[in-house]
Amino acid sequence: MKALKAGVCLLLGFATHVSAGVADFFDIEPVADAGLVFGTWTVGLGAQSRLMEFCIGSANYAEAFSSPPPDLTPTPMQMAYAFGVRSRQANQEFALYLAGDDQQMGNAKLVVSVAFRDVDEPAWMVLIHDRLADDGYLGGFRGCQGRHNAELRLSISANQLAQARAGRYVGLWQAYGQGGHSGLAADSTDFQAEIVVAELVKISGVADIDLGMADPGDDAWGETDFCVYSNDDEANYALSVSSPNQDSRGNFILLGEHDVVPYRIYFQDRSGVDKAVGVRPVQGNGSNTSFLCDGIDNAKITVRVSAEDIAGAKSGSYADTLTILAEPI
């Protein structure tokens, strides 16, 4: 009987290289829209800025582990990257548009300044639309190890906001860039920014009214022309005039040292029609294209004292103080 021999071959191999990922790694973490919602702007708030931090990863994982085992020492490398922002709307610029309509122009569009920085560096880089900025930025590994390493800043000037039409402004943008080992690995993320401009009415250019010396038998009158700006779509507003000497029925009174003289007030907007002013506000129509009405007054207050009331008053000087209030409708 022959003995049978069985042989067992044991094979144990060691890999000379274990890769933790692709060599060219570049990733822009989604930018949260919520951080770029400016809220509602109204008079007195001034210029507006919003900041948003996020993660940009740029690394070389080609030599992620060394060999032979058992060391398996991680040796990935952080790599430089370039970063930019561009619009996803028809007009290729950094802007927010009234109702998100990118065909809006003039004061229905808000131009935005966009700046970028590495959070570990104090200097901001003002970005040019659709142009990559490369200022020696060094990306993080995947997830940036739990911390943000990049920051965007969006800014809108106070002057623009003060002259903007009322409503919600929206801009649709994209953050993009490239990096990794080759410097050509690319990624992008879409985001939007928005702000609401509250209704605003502004009066400018009102002057004192001097009725002069009254002539017997004639009415005494005077007027002041001024500008009313409204950011309403139709430039409408409500105007009221009040005085500490006004009675409950809305009658206006000039006070003298020994007597009083009643008078009337009339308001005229750019329609050219006189409207008597009393207790209730009157509606007016102004300018919604220029804060200062393009230098052309579009409203007028006229004060008139009748000859009869003058004849019945005692001699002397008479005066009153008026408050003109214009409000959104």
C-alpha angles and dihedrals in degrees: 000000000000121000116233119221121205122198125204120200115206116201121193118176131188120209113230092211135023115189122211093197147325119317095235107060120170125154136165112204112228112272110233111238091207092070092057097052104111095194122216120336122206137165114303098026093098125192117000132218134175129194128206126185122201143153128270115187121199119163148141111236096171091106095035093141132025124214158261104053149263091053100057089175113193111236108168116152131222112233136205121256142187123227137196145162129221138175122257091204131088097262106068100221142094100269145129116222131210108259087356091284106146091197090071116111139176114024092352089073130065117206111216129207111220123199133177136197145169104252090231092057125069097212121094122212114215105222126225115218113271094354123119116235116214113184100151094281113175117211128219133239121263109315091002088260092284098308134094116243103181135058136194124202122197118191134185122190122241092232092058093048093048091055099038122114115253118266145064118317121201134185125190112208143167130219112209141165149146137235141119126120094316095039087231103085105116139201138165141187131200124228141158137219128204144177134184118222112208122224112277137186122185131187121201138168100034113156134190116270117230113194091191125207111337117237116216111253095019133094116247115224144162138173145198126211119209146159126262117192121191124179090206114122090246094034091240125155142163119244130197133176124207138179134189086234095053116118127225092268092056097256116151121224134196112216122220131179093260106011147022130234123201119224140178133234126211127190127205127186126189090290087076094229118132115230123192112238121220138133097322124066119253124220121245139181122219141155126310097176103062132035089217095036091251088288092297118116113229103181138055137192116202124193118199132184115192122236089238093057091046092051091053096049129093117248116267143081122306130193144169136184119229130199115206114202123187118186139175115267 
